């Protein structure tokens, strides 16, 4: 039995994609530990891993994540400084044979180097391609970003890691990528060390609950903006106005920050929740209004559901634009999200046969990529 350690950050969009892979590896006979914040201990344990708990310094409340690159990266470095000694102690007498780590878990390569074991990045989002840094020069060459990489180089050197900061963050030795290959910009020039397996999905009812479709045959619309940047009652009211008189069944996830009283009485065809089993609902949905987090975007494509994207921050904007580029979605800036715009976007998407054809192609590609089993194969190959 091999011991595989997963390192992650406390975010559903980062933890959830790894859980089916954890279960698959456990079912194949491996022992899996999972280093994570206590808030995720329950779902990690249900997946079959042994939680290794550490405190987090990362934001957990709505709108606390910075939108600029350098401040966001400093948060990850702060987290690494806090977590590294905790994990070094926790694994001192229980060293793993391999480390699988999230893109934001910056302790992983330092510790894997000390232990002399391989490390595989598990990326739930876009990865670097040839010319990436040059295309993003305005971002990477910004003085604040340059200064940050100097700080990161200093920390890495102090911890005995010789990998340059930019390589450490952006260029893993090996990686599993849990998105559709064709969704990745310039996927033709991505290095072969990145294996695109598509979304890794499984039954989540044990920790997310279930949802039952109403007995009638009305189309289902899901409205969900994830767990951050959700405190925007105006958008939910616009959805009420846009779809309240439509003969659809509408499921709205408002998150934990909105007071339902601010929204007024929802229309009779609207089902309001603070949290929903999103993957289950998408298996019935005809359309999806989303913030375009990568996890939800891949879940929508897996089920062939057209999406209207209302992104809040950088990566989400990139995802919304990518949906438009592939002809399977619309990008609506939040300040432009009126009832009329939202209704038109949804109805145009679901009535367009070309959108349906493109979605069918993406759905087939995703399901052929291998998902969970393919990701576990990559991990096992690295062990060998």
C-alpha positions in Angstrom: 0.0 0.0 0.0 1.4 3.4 -1.0 0.8 6.5 1.1 -0.4 9.5 -1.0 -0.8 12.9 0.6 -3.1 15.5 -0.9 -2.4 19.2 0.0 -5.1 21.8 -0.7 -6.6 25.2 0.3 -10.0 25.7 1.9 -12.2 26.3 -1.2 -15.0 24.1 -2.6 -13.8 24.8 -6.1 -10.4 23.4 -5.2 -11.3 20.6 -2.8 -14.4 19.1 -4.6 -12.6 18.2 -7.8 -10.1 16.1 -5.9 -12.5 14.1 -3.8 -13.5 11.5 -6.4 -9.8 10.9 -7.2 -9.2 10.3 -3.5 -12.0 7.7 -3.3 -10.7 6.0 -6.5 -7.2 5.8 -5.1 -8.4 4.4 -1.8 -10.5 1.8 -3.7 -7.4 0.8 -5.6 -5.7 0.0 -2.3 -3.7 3.1 -1.5 -3.7 5.0 1.8 -4.6 8.7 1.4 -4.1 11.5 3.8 -5.4 15.0 3.1 -4.0 18.2 4.5 -6.8 20.8 4.8 -8.5 23.3 7.0 -10.9 21.8 9.6 -13.9 23.1 7.8 -13.4 20.5 5.1 -12.4 17.6 7.3 -15.9 16.0 7.0 -16.1 15.8 3.3 -12.5 14.7 3.0 -13.1 11.8 5.5 -16.3 10.8 3.6 -14.1 10.5 0.4 -12.0 8.0 2.2 -8.9 10.1 3.2 -7.5 10.7 6.7 -7.7 14.4 7.4 -4.5 16.1 8.4 -5.8 19.4 9.8 -4.1 22.8 9.8 -5.4 26.4 10.5 -5.9 28.7 7.5 -5.1 32.4 7.1 -7.0 32.6 3.8 -10.2 34.6 3.5 -13.4 32.7 4.1 -16.0 35.5 4.0 -17.7 37.1 1.0 -15.7 39.7 -1.0 -12.5 39.3 0.9 -10.4 37.9 -1.9 -8.4 40.6 -3.7 -8.9 41.0 -7.4 -5.3 42.0 -8.2 -2.6 39.4 -8.8 0.1 40.5 -6.3 -2.2 40.8 -3.2 -3.8 37.5 -4.0 -0.4 35.7 -4.3 0.8 37.3 -1.0 -2.2 35.6 0.6 -1.0 32.2 -0.7 2.5 32.9 0.5 1.2 33.9 3.9 -0.8 30.7 4.1 2.3 28.7 3.1 4.4 30.3 5.9 1.7 29.4 8.4 1.0 25.9 7.2 4.5 24.6 6.4 5.8 24.0 10.0 2.4 22.4 10.9 2.6 19.9 8.0 6.3 19.3 8.5 5.5 18.2 12.1 2.4 16.2 11.1 4.2 14.2 8.5 7.5 13.9 10.3 6.9 10.2 11.3 4.5 9.4 8.4 6.1 10.5 5.2 4.1 10.0 2.0 5.4 8.2 -1.1 3.9 10.9 -3.3 2.3 14.4 -2.9 -0.7 15.6 -4.9 -1.2 19.3 -4.5 -3.5 22.1 -5.5 -2.2 25.2 -7.4 -2.6 27.3 -4.3 -1.0 24.8 -1.8 2.5 26.2 -1.9 3.9 24.0 0.9 3.8 20.9 -1.3 6.9 21.2 -3.5 9.0 22.4 -0.6 8.1 19.4 1.5 8.2 16.9 -1.4 11.7 18.1 -2.1 12.8 17.6 1.5 11.2 14.1 1.5 12.7 13.1 -1.9 9.3 12.1 -3.2 7.5 13.1 -6.5 4.8 15.8 -6.5 1.9 16.1 -8.9 0.0 19.3 -9.3 -3.8 18.9 -9.5 -5.0 21.9 -11.4 -8.7 22.7 -11.4 -8.2 25.6 -13.9 -6.1 26.8 -16.8 -2.4 26.0 -17.0 0.5 27.6 -18.7 1.1 27.2 -22.4 4.0 28.3 -24.6 4.1 32.1 -24.6 1.8 32.4 -21.6 4.1 34.8 -19.7 4.7 36.9 -22.8 0.9 37.3 -23.4 0.4 38.2 -19.7 3.4 40.6 -19.6 1.3 43.5 -18.4 0.4 41.4 -15.4 3.6 39.5 -14.7 5.9 42.5 -15.3 3.9 44.8 -13.0 6.3 46.2 -10.2 4.1 44.8 -7.4 4.2 41.3 -9.0 8.0 41.6 -9.6 8.4 42.5 -5.9 6.3 39.6 -4.8 8.3 37.1 -6.8 11.4 38.5 -5.0 9.7 37.8 -1.7 8.8 34.3 -2.8 12.4 33.6 -4.0 13.6 34.7 -0.5 11.1 32.3 1.3 12.0 29.4 -1.0 15.7 29.9 -0.4 15.2 30.1 3.3 13.3 26.8 3.2 16.0 25.1 1.2 14.2 25.0 -2.1 16.2 25.9 -5.2 13.3 26.2 -7.6 12.9 29.8 -8.9 9.7 31.5 -7.8 8.1 31.8 -11.2 8.8 28.1 -12.0 7.6 27.1 -8.5 4.2 28.8 -9.0 3.6 28.2 -12.7 5.5 25.2 -13.9 5.0 21.9 -12.1 7.1 18.8 -12.8 3.8 16.9 -13.6 0.2 17.9 -13.5 -3.4 16.6 -13.8 -5.7 19.1 -15.2 -9.4 18.6 -14.4 -10.9 20.7 -17.3 -11.8 19.9 -20.9 -8.7 20.2 -23.1 -10.5 22.2 -25.7 -11.6 24.7 -23.0 -7.9 25.5 -22.3 -6.7 28.5 -24.4 -3.9 27.5 -26.8 -4.2 23.9 -25.7 -2.1 22.8 -28.7 1.0 24.4 -27.2 0.5 23.1 -23.6 3.4 20.9 -22.5 2.8 17.1 -22.4 3.5 17.0 -18.7 0.0 18.4 -18.2 -2.6 15.6 -18.6 -6.1 16.9 -19.3 -8.6 14.4 -17.8 -11.7 16.6 -17.7 -13.8 17.1 -14.6 -13.5 14.5 -11.9 -17.1 13.9 -10.7 -18.9 11.5 -8.5 -22.1 11.1 -6.4 -22.0 14.0 -3.8 -25.3 13.2 -2.1 -23.6 12.0 1.0 -22.3 15.5 1.8 -24.4 17.8 -0.4 -27.8 16.2 -0.1 -30.2 15.4 -3.0 -32.7 17.3 -5.1 -35.9 16.0 -6.7 -37.2 17.5 -9.9 -40.9 18.5 -9.8 -43.3 16.1 -11.3 -44.2 18.4 -14.2 -42.1 18.6 -17.4 -41.2 22.3 -17.1 -37.7 23.2 -18.1 -35.3 23.7 -15.1 -33.1 26.8 -14.8 -30.4 26.9 -12.1 -29.1 30.2 -10.8 -26.0 29.9 -8.6 -23.0 32.1 -8.0 -20.8 29.9 -5.8 -19.6 30.8 -2.3 -18.0 34.2 -2.8 -19.2 37.5 -4.2 -22.8 36.4 -3.7 -24.1 39.2 -1.6 -25.8 41.0 -4.5 -29.6 40.9 -3.8 -30.2 43.0 -6.8 -29.2 40.3 -9.2 -31.5 37.8 -7.6 -34.4 40.3 -7.8 -33.6 40.7 -11.5 -33.8 36.9 -11.9 -37.2 36.9 -10.2 -38.4 39.5 -12.7 -36.8 37.8 -15.7 -38.2 34.3 -15.1 -41.1 34.7 -12.6 -43.7 34.7 -15.4 -42.0 32.0 -17.5 -43.3 28.5 -17.5 -40.0 27.1 -16.1 -39.0 25.8 -12.7 -36.2 28.1 -11.4 -33.8 27.0 -8.6 -31.9 29.9 -7.1 -28.9 29.4 -4.7 -28.4 32.7 -2.8 -25.4 31.6 -0.6 -24.9 32.3 3.0 -24.5 36.1 2.9 -27.9 37.4 1.5 -30.8 38.0 3.8 -33.8 36.4 2.0 -36.0 39.2 3.4 -34.1 41.6 1.2 -35.4 39.8 -1.9 -39.1 40.0 -1.2 -41.5 37.2 -2.0 -40.1 34.9 -4.7 -42.4 34.0 -7.7 -44.3 30.8 -7.3 -42.1 29.0 -9.8 -38.9 29.9 -8.0 -37.2 27.6 -5.4 -34.9 29.5 -3.1 -31.9 27.9 -1.2 -28.8 28.9 0.6 -27.0 25.9 -0.8 -27.9 23.4 -3.5 -26.6 20.0 -4.8 -25.5 21.7 -8.0 -24.3 18.7 -9.9 -27.5 16.9 -9.3 -29.6 19.9 -10.5 -27.5 20.4 -13.6 -28.3 16.8 -14.7 -31.9 18.1 -15.1 -31.2 21.7 -16.1 -31.9 23.3 -19.5 -29.9 26.4 -18.7 -27.5 27.7 -16.0 -26.9 31.3 -14.8 -23.5 31.1 -13.1 -20.5 33.1 -11.8 -18.4 30.9 -14.1 -16.2 29.4 -11.4 -14.3 26.6 -13.2 -15.9 23.8 -11.2 -19.4 24.9 -12.0 -18.5 25.6 -15.6 -17.1 22.1 -16.1 -20.1 20.6 -14.4 -22.3 22.5 -16.8 -20.4 21.3 -19.9 -20.3 17.8 -18.6 -24.1 17.8 -18.7 -24.3 19.8 -21.9 -26.1 22.8 -20.3 -25.8 26.3 -22.0 -24.6 28.9 -19.6 -25.0 32.6 -19.0 -21.9 33.9 -17.1 -22.1 36.7 -14.6 -18.4 36.7 -13.5 -17.1 38.7 -10.5 -13.3 38.3 -10.6 -10.5 37.5 -13.1 -10.6 33.8 -13.7 -14.3 33.8 -13.9 -14.2 36.5 -16.6 -11.8 34.3 -18.6 -14.2 31.4 -18.2 -17.2 33.4 -19.4 -15.2 34.7 -22.4 -14.2 31.1 -23.2 -17.8 30.0 -23.2 -18.6 32.7 -25.7 -15.5 31.8 -27.8 -16.7 28.1 -28.0 -20.3 29.2 -28.8 -22.0 27.7 -25.8 -22.6 30.6 -23.5 -23.1 34.3 -23.0 -21.1 36.8 -21.0 -23.1 39.4 -19.1 -21.2 41.8 -16.9 -23.0 42.1 -13.6 -23.7 45.8 -14.0 -25.6 44.9 -17.2 -27.6 42.1 -15.7 -31.1 43.4 -16.1 -34.2 41.2 -16.2 -34.5 41.8 -20.0 -30.9 40.9 -20.7 -30.9 37.8 -18.6 -34.2 36.5 -20.1 -33.0 37.1 -23.6 -29.7 35.5 -23.1 -31.2 32.3 -21.6 -34.0 31.9 -24.3 -31.6 32.6 -27.2 -29.2 29.9 -26.0 -31.7 27.2 -25.4 -33.4 27.9 -28.8 -30.2 27.8 -30.8 -29.5 24.4 -32.5 -25.9 25.3 -33.1 -25.4 25.9 -29.4 -26.9 22.4 -28.8 -24.6 20.9 -31.4 -21.4 22.5 -29.9 -22.4 21.4 -26.4 -22.9 17.9 -27.5 -19.4 17.8 -28.9 -17.9 19.2 -25.7 -19.9 16.8 -23.6 -18.6 13.9 -25.6 -15.0 15.1 -25.4 -15.3 15.5 -21.6 -16.7 12.0 -21.1 -14.1 10.5 -23.3 -11.2 12.2 -21.4 -11.4 9.7 -18.5 -12.1 12.0 -15.5 -11.5 10.4 -12.2 -10.0 7.1 -13.4 -7.6 8.9 -15.8 -6.4 11.2 -12.9 -5.8 8.2 -10.7 -3.9 6.5 -13.5 -1.5 9.5 -13.7 -0.9 9.4 -9.9 -0.2 5.6 -9.9 2.1 6.0 -12.9 4.2 8.5 -11.0 4.3 6.1 -8.0 5.8 3.5 -10.3 
